[in-house]
Structure formats: structure tokens, C-alpha cells
Amino acid sequence: MKKERKKASKKDSQLIIRINGDERDEFVSLCEELDTSAAREIRRFIRDFIKQHNNE
């Protein structure tokens, strides 16, 4: 019998944003220094933002 893994949720959508190139490069560089990814940090920001504003 296979062990089933729980997934938080399937990542099946994209959000395309336009930002300043220098800010993007600095953000990605900082994420690398902190051993994380830009996508992970943006997803965390979105989850925190939703929680914060749903509690108002």
C-alpha cells in the first residue's frame, strides 16, 4: 500500500507582474542569500496578506 502525501494545494495558476528590473534583481539576490526563492517569498506574502485582510 502506498503512503499518500498531503499537498497544501496544487500550484496551477500564474500571476504576472511588471516591476523595476533593479528591484527584481536585488530581490532575487537577497532571496538567494537567504536560501529561499523569490516565488516562495511572494507566495508567503500573498498568504499573509490574505490572512491579514480577512481578519478585518
PDBQT receptor file of N, H, CA, C and O in Angstrom, charges set to zero:
ATOM      1  N   MET A   1       0.848  -1.176   0.000  1.00  0.00    +0.000 N 
ATOM      2  CA  MET A   1       0.000   0.000   0.000  1.00  0.00    +0.000 C 
ATOM      3  C   MET A   1       0.896   1.243   0.000  1.00  0.00    +0.000 C 
ATOM      4  O   MET A   1       1.817   1.354   0.810  1.00  0.00    +0.000 OA
ATOM      5  N   LYS A   2       0.622   2.155  -0.897  1.00  0.00    +0.000 N 
ATOM      6  H   LYS A   2      -0.126   2.065  -1.554  1.00  0.00    +0.000 HD
ATOM      7  CA  LYS A   2       1.416   3.384  -0.998  1.00  0.00    +0.000 C 
ATOM      8  C   LYS A   2       0.995   4.377   0.070  1.00  0.00    +0.000 C 
ATOM      9  O   LYS A   2      -0.180   4.498   0.417  1.00  0.00    +0.000 OA
ATOM     10  N   LYS A   3       1.985   5.074   0.573  1.00  0.00    +0.000 N 
ATOM     11  H   LYS A   3       2.939   4.975   0.291  1.00  0.00    +0.000 HD
ATOM     12  CA  LYS A   3       1.718   6.131   1.547  1.00  0.00    +0.000 C 
ATOM     13  C   LYS A   3       1.279   7.381   0.788  1.00  0.00    +0.000 C 
ATOM     14  O   LYS A   3       1.968   7.830  -0.128  1.00  0.00    +0.000 OA
ATOM     15  N   GLU A   4       0.142   7.936   1.168  1.00  0.00    +0.000 N 
ATOM     16  H   GLU A   4      -0.418   7.571   1.912  1.00  0.00    +0.000 HD
ATOM     17  CA  GLU A   4      -0.351   9.134   0.492  1.00  0.00    +0.000 C 
ATOM     18  C   GLU A   4       0.205  10.376   1.158  1.00  0.00    +0.000 C 
ATOM     19  O   GLU A   4       0.216  10.488   2.384  1.00  0.00    +0.000 OA
ATOM     20  N   ARG A   5       0.660  11.294   0.348  1.00  0.00    +0.000 N 
ATOM     21  H   ARG A   5       0.650  11.203  -0.648  1.00  0.00    +0.000 HD
ATOM     22  CA  ARG A   5       1.174  12.564   0.852  1.00  0.00    +0.000 C 
ATOM     23  C   ARG A   5       0.112  13.629   0.686  1.00  0.00    +0.000 C 
ATOM     24  O   ARG A   5      -0.595  13.684  -0.320  1.00  0.00    +0.000 OA
ATOM     25  N   LYS A   6       0.019  14.476   1.704  1.00  0.00    +0.000 N 
ATOM     26  H   LYS A   6       0.594  14.431   2.521  1.00  0.00    +0.000 HD
ATOM     27  CA  LYS A   6      -0.909  15.606   1.609  1.00  0.00    +0.000 C 
ATOM     28  C   LYS A   6      -0.174  16.776   0.979  1.00  0.00    +0.000 C 
ATOM     29  O   LYS A   6       0.923  17.134   1.408  1.00  0.00    +0.000 OA
ATOM     30  N   LYS A   7      -0.761  17.350  -0.005  1.00  0.00    +0.000 N 
ATOM     31  H   LYS A   7      -1.652  17.059  -0.353  1.00  0.00    +0.000 HD
ATOM     32  CA  LYS A   7      -0.206  18.544  -0.637  1.00  0.00    +0.000 C 
ATOM     33  C   LYS A   7      -1.025  19.736  -0.192  1.00  0.00    +0.000 C 
ATOM     34  O   LYS A   7      -2.250  19.659  -0.097  1.00  0.00    +0.000 OA
ATOM     35  N   ALA A   8      -0.345  20.846   0.081  1.00  0.00    +0.000 N 
ATOM     36  H   ALA A   8       0.650  20.910   0.003  1.00  0.00    +0.000 HD
ATOM     37  CA  ALA A   8      -1.045  22.055   0.513  1.00  0.00    +0.000 C 
ATOM     38  C   ALA A   8      -2.094  22.425  -0.533  1.00  0.00    +0.000 C 
ATOM     39  O   ALA A   8      -3.277  22.544  -0.216  1.00  0.00    +0.000 OA
ATOM     40  N   SER A   9      -1.668  22.603  -1.747  1.00  0.00    +0.000 N 
ATOM     41  H   SER A   9      -0.707  22.506  -2.005  1.00  0.00    +0.000 HD
ATOM     42  CA  SER A   9      -2.571  22.830  -2.864  1.00  0.00    +0.000 C 
ATOM     43  C   SER A   9      -1.730  22.856  -4.130  1.00  0.00    +0.000 C 
ATOM     44  O   SER A   9      -0.573  23.277  -4.120  1.00  0.00    +0.000 OA
ATOM     45  N   LYS A  10      -2.321  22.406  -5.196  1.00  0.00    +0.000 N 
ATOM     46  H   LYS A  10      -3.261  22.064  -5.204  1.00  0.00    +0.000 HD
ATOM     47  CA  LYS A  10      -1.613  22.368  -6.462  1.00  0.00    +0.000 C 
ATOM     48  C   LYS A  10      -1.415  23.778  -6.990  1.00  0.00    +0.000 C 
ATOM     49  O   LYS A  10      -2.345  24.583  -7.036  1.00  0.00    +0.000 OA
ATOM     50  N   LYS A  11      -0.198  24.051  -7.381  1.00  0.00    +0.000 N 
ATOM     51  H   LYS A  11       0.558  23.397  -7.343  1.00  0.00    +0.000 HD
ATOM     52  CA  LYS A  11       0.105  25.370  -7.951  1.00  0.00    +0.000 C 
ATOM     53  C   LYS A  11      -0.231  25.309  -9.436  1.00  0.00    +0.000 C 
ATOM     54  O   LYS A  11       0.535  24.774 -10.237  1.00  0.00    +0.000 OA
ATOM     55  N   ASP A  12      -1.379  25.860  -9.786  1.00  0.00    +0.000 N 
ATOM     56  H   ASP A  12      -2.001  26.294  -9.135  1.00  0.00    +0.000 HD
ATOM     57  CA  ASP A  12      -1.837  25.740 -11.164  1.00  0.00    +0.000 C 
ATOM     58  C   ASP A  12      -2.180  27.077 -11.812  1.00  0.00    +0.000 C 
ATOM     59  O   ASP A  12      -2.773  27.119 -12.890  1.00  0.00    +0.000 OA
ATOM     60  N   SER A  13      -1.804  28.169 -11.148  1.00  0.00    +0.000 N 
ATOM     61  H   SER A  13      -1.322  28.134 -10.272  1.00  0.00    +0.000 HD
ATOM     62  CA  SER A  13      -2.092  29.486 -11.704  1.00  0.00    +0.000 C 
ATOM     63  C   SER A  13      -0.847  30.357 -11.642  1.00  0.00    +0.000 C 
ATOM     64  O   SER A  13       0.055  30.131 -10.835  1.00  0.00    +0.000 OA
ATOM     65  N   GLN A  14      -0.821  31.343 -12.504  1.00  0.00    +0.000 N 
ATOM     66  H   GLN A  14      -1.554  31.526 -13.159  1.00  0.00    +0.000 HD
ATOM     67  CA  GLN A  14       0.286  32.285 -12.533  1.00  0.00    +0.000 C 
ATOM     68  C   GLN A  14      -0.243  33.697 -12.343  1.00  0.00    +0.000 C 
ATOM     69  O   GLN A  14      -1.369  34.020 -12.724  1.00  0.00    +0.000 OA
ATOM     70  N   LEU A  15       0.600  34.526 -11.744  1.00  0.00    +0.000 N 
ATOM     71  H   LEU A  15       1.514  34.263 -11.435  1.00  0.00    +0.000 HD
ATOM     72  CA  LEU A  15       0.312  35.942 -11.598  1.00  0.00    +0.000 C 
ATOM     73  C   LEU A  15       1.501  36.666 -12.225  1.00  0.00    +0.000 C 
ATOM     74  O   LEU A  15       2.629  36.547 -11.747  1.00  0.00    +0.000 OA
ATOM     75  N   ILE A  16       1.252  37.392 -13.262  1.00  0.00    +0.000 N 
ATOM     76  H   ILE A  16       0.336  37.489 -13.650  1.00  0.00    +0.000 HD
ATOM     77  CA  ILE A  16       2.328  38.097 -13.952  1.00  0.00    +0.000 C 
ATOM     78  C   ILE A  16       2.310  39.554 -13.518  1.00  0.00    +0.000 C 
ATOM     79  O   ILE A  16       1.290  40.236 -13.614  1.00  0.00    +0.000 OA
ATOM     80  N   ILE A  17       3.459  40.015 -13.039  1.00  0.00    +0.000 N 
ATOM     81  H   ILE A  17       4.287  39.461 -12.961  1.00  0.00    +0.000 HD
ATOM     82  CA  ILE A  17       3.568  41.401 -12.598  1.00  0.00    +0.000 C 
ATOM     83  C   ILE A  17       4.747  42.056 -13.306  1.00  0.00    +0.000 C 
ATOM     84  O   ILE A  17       5.688  41.383 -13.727  1.00  0.00    +0.000 OA
ATOM     85  N   ARG A  18       4.683  43.359 -13.427  1.00  0.00    +0.000 N 
ATOM     86  H   ARG A  18       3.919  43.906 -13.085  1.00  0.00    +0.000 HD
ATOM     87  CA  ARG A  18       5.779  44.116 -14.020  1.00  0.00    +0.000 C 
ATOM     88  C   ARG A  18       6.395  44.951 -12.918  1.00  0.00    +0.000 C 
ATOM     89  O   ARG A  18       5.710  45.724 -12.249  1.00  0.00    +0.000 OA
ATOM     90  N   ILE A  19       7.706  44.786 -12.734  1.00  0.00    +0.000 N 
ATOM     91  H   ILE A  19       8.263  44.157 -13.277  1.00  0.00    +0.000 HD
ATOM     92  CA  ILE A  19       8.419  45.542 -11.706  1.00  0.00    +0.000 C 
ATOM     93  C   ILE A  19       9.719  46.074 -12.286  1.00  0.00    +0.000 C 
ATOM     94  O   ILE A  19      10.180  45.646 -13.344  1.00  0.00    +0.000 OA
ATOM     95  N   ASN A  20      10.287  47.013 -11.562  1.00  0.00    +0.000 N 
ATOM     96  H   ASN A  20       9.912  47.360 -10.702  1.00  0.00    +0.000 HD
ATOM     97  CA  ASN A  20      11.565  47.595 -11.953  1.00  0.00    +0.000 C 
ATOM     98  C   ASN A  20      12.631  46.491 -11.966  1.00  0.00    +0.000 C 
ATOM     99  O   ASN A  20      12.706  45.686 -11.038  1.00  0.00    +0.000 OA
ATOM    100  N   GLY A  21      13.439  46.460 -13.002  1.00  0.00    +0.000 N 
ATOM    101  H   GLY A  21      13.378  47.115 -13.756  1.00  0.00    +0.000 HD
ATOM    102  CA  GLY A  21      14.459  45.427 -13.157  1.00  0.00    +0.000 C 
ATOM    103  C   GLY A  21      15.485  45.412 -12.041  1.00  0.00    +0.000 C 
ATOM    104  O   GLY A  21      15.909  44.343 -11.602  1.00  0.00    +0.000 OA
ATOM    105  N   ASP A  22      15.888  46.588 -11.576  1.00  0.00    +0.000 N 
ATOM    106  H   ASP A  22      15.543  47.456 -11.933  1.00  0.00    +0.000 HD
ATOM    107  CA  ASP A  22      16.867  46.656 -10.491  1.00  0.00    +0.000 C 
ATOM    108  C   ASP A  22      16.280  46.095  -9.196  1.00  0.00    +0.000 C 
ATOM    109  O   ASP A  22      16.961  45.383  -8.459  1.00  0.00    +0.000 OA
ATOM    110  N   GLU A  23      15.011  46.418  -8.922  1.00  0.00    +0.000 N 
ATOM    111  H   GLU A  23      14.457  46.996  -9.521  1.00  0.00    +0.000 HD
ATOM    112  CA  GLU A  23      14.364  45.884  -7.722  1.00  0.00    +0.000 C 
ATOM    113  C   GLU A  23      14.223  44.370  -7.815  1.00  0.00    +0.000 C 
ATOM    114  O   GLU A  23      14.441  43.661  -6.834  1.00  0.00    +0.000 OA
ATOM    115  N   ARG A  24      13.863  43.885  -8.979  1.00  0.00    +0.000 N 
ATOM    116  H   ARG A  24      13.685  44.461  -9.776  1.00  0.00    +0.000 HD
ATOM    117  CA  ARG A  24      13.741  42.442  -9.184  1.00  0.00    +0.000 C 
ATOM    118  C   ARG A  24      15.070  41.758  -8.930  1.00  0.00    +0.000 C 
ATOM    119  O   ARG A  24      15.130  40.760  -8.212  1.00  0.00    +0.000 OA
ATOM    120  N   ASP A  25      16.137  42.288  -9.514  1.00  0.00    +0.000 N 
ATOM    121  H   ASP A  25      16.088  43.099 -10.097  1.00  0.00    +0.000 HD
ATOM    122  CA  ASP A  25      17.454  41.683  -9.345  1.00  0.00    +0.000 C 
ATOM    123  C   ASP A  25      17.895  41.681  -7.887  1.00  0.00    +0.000 C 
ATOM    124  O   ASP A  25      18.462  40.700  -7.406  1.00  0.00    +0.000 OA
ATOM    125  N   GLU A  26      17.633  42.778  -7.186  1.00  0.00    +0.000 N 
ATOM    126  H   GLU A  26      17.172  43.575  -7.577  1.00  0.00    +0.000 HD
ATOM    127  CA  GLU A  26      18.007  42.863  -5.771  1.00  0.00    +0.000 C 
ATOM    128  C   GLU A  26      17.189  41.877  -4.942  1.00  0.00    +0.000 C 
ATOM    129  O   GLU A  26      17.723  41.223  -4.046  1.00  0.00    +0.000 OA
ATOM    130  N   PHE A  27      15.903  41.772  -5.238  1.00  0.00    +0.000 N 
ATOM    131  H   PHE A  27      15.470  42.303  -5.965  1.00  0.00    +0.000 HD
ATOM    132  CA  PHE A  27      15.030  40.839  -4.522  1.00  0.00    +0.000 C 
ATOM    133  C   PHE A  27      15.494  39.400  -4.730  1.00  0.00    +0.000 C 
ATOM    134  O   PHE A  27      15.619  38.645  -3.766  1.00  0.00    +0.000 OA
ATOM    135  N   VAL A  28      15.745  39.022  -5.959  1.00  0.00    +0.000 N 
ATOM    136  H   VAL A  28      15.643  39.635  -6.742  1.00  0.00    +0.000 HD
ATOM    137  CA  VAL A  28      16.183  37.660  -6.258  1.00  0.00    +0.000 C 
ATOM    138  C   VAL A  28      17.521  37.377  -5.582  1.00  0.00    +0.000 C 
ATOM    139  O   VAL A  28      17.731  36.293  -5.037  1.00  0.00    +0.000 OA
ATOM    140  N   SER A  29      18.421  38.351  -5.619  1.00  0.00    +0.000 N 
ATOM    141  H   SER A  29      18.250  39.231  -6.061  1.00  0.00    +0.000 HD
ATOM    142  CA  SER A  29      19.731  38.193  -4.986  1.00  0.00    +0.000 C 
ATOM    143  C   SER A  29      19.591  37.995  -3.472  1.00  0.00    +0.000 C 
ATOM    144  O   SER A  29      20.243  37.124  -2.895  1.00  0.00    +0.000 OA
ATOM    145  N   LEU A  30      18.743  38.799  -2.836  1.00  0.00    +0.000 N 
ATOM    146  H   LEU A  30      18.213  39.506  -3.305  1.00  0.00    +0.000 HD
ATOM    147  CA  LEU A  30      18.517  38.651  -1.398  1.00  0.00    +0.000 C 
ATOM    148  C   LEU A  30      17.895  37.296  -1.070  1.00  0.00    +0.000 C 
ATOM    149  O   LEU A  30      18.261  36.670  -0.075  1.00  0.00    +0.000 OA
ATOM    150  N   CYS A  31      16.984  36.855  -1.876  1.00  0.00    +0.000 N 
ATOM    151  H   CYS A  31      16.687  37.364  -2.684  1.00  0.00    +0.000 HD
ATOM    152  CA  CYS A  31      16.372  35.546  -1.657  1.00  0.00    +0.000 C 
ATOM    153  C   CYS A  31      17.432  34.449  -1.726  1.00  0.00    +0.000 C 
ATOM    154  O   CYS A  31      17.438  33.539  -0.897  1.00  0.00    +0.000 OA
ATOM    155  N   GLU A  32      18.314  34.529  -2.698  1.00  0.00    +0.000 N 
ATOM    156  H   GLU A  32      18.309  35.267  -3.372  1.00  0.00    +0.000 HD
ATOM    157  CA  GLU A  32      19.383  33.539  -2.814  1.00  0.00    +0.000 C 
ATOM    158  C   GLU A  32      20.285  33.566  -1.581  1.00  0.00    +0.000 C 
ATOM    159  O   GLU A  32      20.667  32.516  -1.064  1.00  0.00    +0.000 OA
ATOM    160  N   GLU A  33      20.624  34.759  -1.116  1.00  0.00    +0.000 N 
ATOM    161  H   GLU A  33      20.314  35.612  -1.536  1.00  0.00    +0.000 HD
ATOM    162  CA  GLU A  33      21.460  34.894   0.088  1.00  0.00    +0.000 C 
ATOM    163  C   GLU A  33      20.777  34.268   1.300  1.00  0.00    +0.000 C 
ATOM    164  O   GLU A  33      21.443  33.714   2.174  1.00  0.00    +0.000 OA
ATOM    165  N   LEU A  34      19.462  34.357   1.351  1.00  0.00    +0.000 N 
ATOM    166  H   LEU A  34      18.921  34.807   0.641  1.00  0.00    +0.000 HD
ATOM    167  CA  LEU A  34      18.687  33.829   2.470  1.00  0.00    +0.000 C 
ATOM    168  C   LEU A  34      18.258  32.380   2.251  1.00  0.00    +0.000 C 
ATOM    169  O   LEU A  34      17.473  31.839   3.029  1.00  0.00    +0.000 OA
ATOM    170  N   ASP A  35      18.775  31.750   1.189  1.00  0.00    +0.000 N 
ATOM    171  H   ASP A  35      19.413  32.189   0.557  1.00  0.00    +0.000 HD
ATOM    172  CA  ASP A  35      18.496  30.353   0.855  1.00  0.00    +0.000 C 
ATOM    173  C   ASP A  35      16.998  30.086   0.693  1.00  0.00    +0.000 C 
ATOM    174  O   ASP A  35      16.458  29.118   1.227  1.00  0.00    +0.000 OA
ATOM    175  N   THR A  36      16.357  30.962  -0.051  1.00  0.00    +0.000 N 
ATOM    176  H   THR A  36      16.796  31.748  -0.485  1.00  0.00    +0.000 HD
ATOM    177  CA  THR A  36      14.948  30.796  -0.368  1.00  0.00    +0.000 C 
ATOM    178  C   THR A  36      14.766  31.186  -1.830  1.00  0.00    +0.000 C 
ATOM    179  O   THR A  36      15.731  31.558  -2.498  1.00  0.00    +0.000 OA
ATOM    180  N   SER A  37      13.564  31.105  -2.319  1.00  0.00    +0.000 N 
ATOM    181  H   SER A  37      12.780  30.802  -1.777  1.00  0.00    +0.000 HD
ATOM    182  CA  SER A  37      13.317  31.503  -3.706  1.00  0.00    +0.000 C 
ATOM    183  C   SER A  37      12.387  32.706  -3.739  1.00  0.00    +0.000 C 
ATOM    184  O   SER A  37      11.614  32.930  -2.807  1.00  0.00    +0.000 OA
ATOM    185  N   ALA A  38      12.464  33.460  -4.793  1.00  0.00    +0.000 N 
ATOM    186  H   ALA A  38      13.092  33.278  -5.549  1.00  0.00    +0.000 HD
ATOM    187  CA  ALA A  38      11.594  34.615  -4.965  1.00  0.00    +0.000 C 
ATOM    188  C   ALA A  38      10.131  34.164  -4.983  1.00  0.00    +0.000 C 
ATOM    189  O   ALA A  38       9.280  34.800  -4.362  1.00  0.00    +0.000 OA
ATOM    190  N   ALA A  39       9.841  33.092  -5.677  1.00  0.00    +0.000 N 
ATOM    191  H   ALA A  39      10.532  32.575  -6.182  1.00  0.00    +0.000 HD
ATOM    192  CA  ALA A  39       8.463  32.597  -5.764  1.00  0.00    +0.000 C 
ATOM    193  C   ALA A  39       7.937  32.206  -4.386  1.00  0.00    +0.000 C 
ATOM    194  O   ALA A  39       6.792  32.510  -4.051  1.00  0.00    +0.000 OA
ATOM    195  N   ARG A  40       8.757  31.541  -3.590  1.00  0.00    +0.000 N 
ATOM    196  H   ARG A  40       9.688  31.295  -3.861  1.00  0.00    +0.000 HD
ATOM    197  CA  ARG A  40       8.338  31.128  -2.257  1.00  0.00    +0.000 C 
ATOM    198  C   ARG A  40       8.000  32.344  -1.396  1.00  0.00    +0.000 C 
ATOM    199  O   ARG A  40       7.009  32.337  -0.666  1.00  0.00    +0.000 OA
ATOM    200  N   GLU A  41       8.822  33.380  -1.483  1.00  0.00    +0.000 N 
ATOM    201  H   GLU A  41       9.627  33.385  -2.076  1.00  0.00    +0.000 HD
ATOM    202  CA  GLU A  41       8.596  34.576  -0.667  1.00  0.00    +0.000 C 
ATOM    203  C   GLU A  41       7.366  35.345  -1.128  1.00  0.00    +0.000 C 
ATOM    204  O   GLU A  41       6.636  35.900  -0.307  1.00  0.00    +0.000 OA
ATOM    205  N   ILE A  42       7.135  35.381  -2.428  1.00  0.00    +0.000 N 
ATOM    206  H   ILE A  42       7.728  34.931  -3.095  1.00  0.00    +0.000 HD
ATOM    207  CA  ILE A  42       5.942  36.065  -2.937  1.00  0.00    +0.000 C 
ATOM    208  C   ILE A  42       4.685  35.295  -2.532  1.00  0.00    +0.000 C 
ATOM    209  O   ILE A  42       3.684  35.902  -2.152  1.00  0.00    +0.000 OA
ATOM    210  N   ARG A  43       4.730  33.951  -2.609  1.00  0.00    +0.000 N 
ATOM    211  H   ARG A  43       5.544  33.457  -2.917  1.00  0.00    +0.000 HD
ATOM    212  CA  ARG A  43       3.587  33.149  -2.164  1.00  0.00    +0.000 C 
ATOM    213  C   ARG A  43       3.323  33.374  -0.676  1.00  0.00    +0.000 C 
ATOM    214  O   ARG A  43       2.170  33.473  -0.258  1.00  0.00    +0.000 OA
ATOM    215  N   ARG A  44       4.398  33.456   0.131  1.00  0.00    +0.000 N 
ATOM    216  H   ARG A  44       5.335  33.376  -0.209  1.00  0.00    +0.000 HD
ATOM    217  CA  ARG A  44       4.229  33.704   1.559  1.00  0.00    +0.000 C 
ATOM    218  C   ARG A  44       3.598  35.080   1.795  1.00  0.00    +0.000 C 
ATOM    219  O   ARG A  44       2.709  35.224   2.635  1.00  0.00    +0.000 OA
ATOM    220  N   PHE A  45       4.062  36.088   1.051  1.00  0.00    +0.000 N 
ATOM    221  H   PHE A  45       4.783  35.971   0.369  1.00  0.00    +0.000 HD
ATOM    222  CA  PHE A  45       3.470  37.425   1.175  1.00  0.00    +0.000 C 
ATOM    223  C   PHE A  45       1.977  37.386   0.866  1.00  0.00    +0.000 C 
ATOM    224  O   PHE A  45       1.175  37.972   1.593  1.00  0.00    +0.000 OA
ATOM    225  N   ILE A  46       1.607  36.703  -0.201  1.00  0.00    +0.000 N 
ATOM    226  H   ILE A  46       2.259  36.227  -0.792  1.00  0.00    +0.000 HD
ATOM    227  CA  ILE A  46       0.199  36.641  -0.605  1.00  0.00    +0.000 C 
ATOM    228  C   ILE A  46      -0.634  35.955   0.474  1.00  0.00    +0.000 C 
ATOM    229  O   ILE A  46      -1.708  36.444   0.823  1.00  0.00    +0.000 OA
ATOM    230  N   ARG A  47      -0.152  34.816   1.015  1.00  0.00    +0.000 N 
ATOM    231  H   ARG A  47       0.720  34.418   0.731  1.00  0.00    +0.000 HD
ATOM    232  CA  ARG A  47      -0.897  34.130   2.079  1.00  0.00    +0.000 C 
ATOM    233  C   ARG A  47      -1.063  35.023   3.300  1.00  0.00    +0.000 C 
ATOM    234  O   ARG A  47      -2.155  35.108   3.862  1.00  0.00    +0.000 OA
ATOM    235  N   ASP A  48       0.020  35.695   3.720  1.00  0.00    +0.000 N 
ATOM    236  H   ASP A  48       0.907  35.626   3.264  1.00  0.00    +0.000 HD
ATOM    237  CA  ASP A  48      -0.048  36.589   4.884  1.00  0.00    +0.000 C 
ATOM    238  C   ASP A  48      -0.982  37.764   4.629  1.00  0.00    +0.000 C 
ATOM    239  O   ASP A  48      -1.740  38.153   5.518  1.00  0.00    +0.000 OA
ATOM    240  N   PHE A  49      -0.939  38.328   3.440  1.00  0.00    +0.000 N 
ATOM    241  H   PHE A  49      -0.323  38.012   2.719  1.00  0.00    +0.000 HD
ATOM    242  CA  PHE A  49      -1.791  39.461   3.066  1.00  0.00    +0.000 C 
ATOM    243  C   PHE A  49      -3.263  39.057   3.136  1.00  0.00    +0.000 C 
ATOM    244  O   PHE A  49      -4.095  39.806   3.648  1.00  0.00    +0.000 OA
ATOM    245  N   ILE A  50      -3.574  37.876   2.620  1.00  0.00    +0.000 N 
ATOM    246  H   ILE A  50      -2.897  37.268   2.204  1.00  0.00    +0.000 HD
ATOM    247  CA  ILE A  50      -4.956  37.375   2.647  1.00  0.00    +0.000 C 
ATOM    248  C   ILE A  50      -5.410  37.183   4.083  1.00  0.00    +0.000 C 
ATOM    249  O   ILE A  50      -6.503  37.619   4.446  1.00  0.00    +0.000 OA
ATOM    250  N   LYS A  51      -4.589  36.536   4.912  1.00  0.00    +0.000 N 
ATOM    251  H   LYS A  51      -3.701  36.182   4.617  1.00  0.00    +0.000 HD
ATOM    252  CA  LYS A  51      -4.959  36.320   6.313  1.00  0.00    +0.000 C 
ATOM    253  C   LYS A  51      -5.186  37.642   7.024  1.00  0.00    +0.000 C 
ATOM    254  O   LYS A  51      -6.166  37.799   7.752  1.00  0.00    +0.000 OA
ATOM    255  N   GLN A  52      -4.292  38.585   6.819  1.00  0.00    +0.000 N 
ATOM    256  H   GLN A  52      -3.495  38.458   6.228  1.00  0.00    +0.000 HD
ATOM    257  CA  GLN A  52      -4.387  39.890   7.481  1.00  0.00    +0.000 C 
ATOM    258  C   GLN A  52      -5.687  40.599   7.122  1.00  0.00    +0.000 C 
ATOM    259  O   GLN A  52      -6.355  41.156   7.993  1.00  0.00    +0.000 OA
ATOM    260  N   HIS A  53      -6.042  40.579   5.857  1.00  0.00    +0.000 N 
ATOM    261  H   HIS A  53      -5.499  40.127   5.150  1.00  0.00    +0.000 HD
ATOM    262  CA  HIS A  53      -7.202  41.338   5.414  1.00  0.00    +0.000 C 
ATOM    263  C   HIS A  53      -8.527  40.572   5.579  1.00  0.00    +0.000 C 
ATOM    264  O   HIS A  53      -9.597  41.180   5.547  1.00  0.00    +0.000 OA
ATOM    265  N   ASN A  54      -8.463  39.279   5.750  1.00  0.00    +0.000 N 
ATOM    266  H   ASN A  54      -7.593  38.785   5.776  1.00  0.00    +0.000 HD
ATOM    267  CA  ASN A  54      -9.678  38.517   6.028  1.00  0.00    +0.000 C 
ATOM    268  C   ASN A  54     -10.093  38.657   7.483  1.00  0.00    +0.000 C 
ATOM    269  O   ASN A  54     -11.242  38.382   7.830  1.00  0.00    +0.000 OA
ATOM    270  N   ASN A  55      -9.165  39.082   8.343  1.00  0.00    +0.000 N 
ATOM    271  H   ASN A  55      -8.232  39.305   8.062  1.00  0.00    +0.000 HD
ATOM    272  CA  ASN A  55      -9.463  39.237   9.771  1.00  0.00    +0.000 C 
ATOM    273  C   ASN A  55      -9.994  40.617  10.118  1.00  0.00    +0.000 C 
ATOM    274  O   ASN A  55     -10.276  40.894  11.284  1.00  0.00    +0.000 OA
ATOM    275  N   GLU A  56     -10.131  41.468   9.149  1.00  0.00    +0.000 N 
ATOM    276  H   GLU A  56      -9.902  41.244   8.202  1.00  0.00    +0.000 HD
ATOM    277  CA  GLU A  56     -10.609  42.835   9.420  1.00  0.00    +0.000 C 
ATOM    278  C   GLU A  56     -12.107  42.901   9.489  1.00  0.00    +0.000 C 
ATOM    279  O   GLU A  56     -12.668  43.974   9.709  1.00  0.00    +0.000 OA
TER     280      GLU A  56
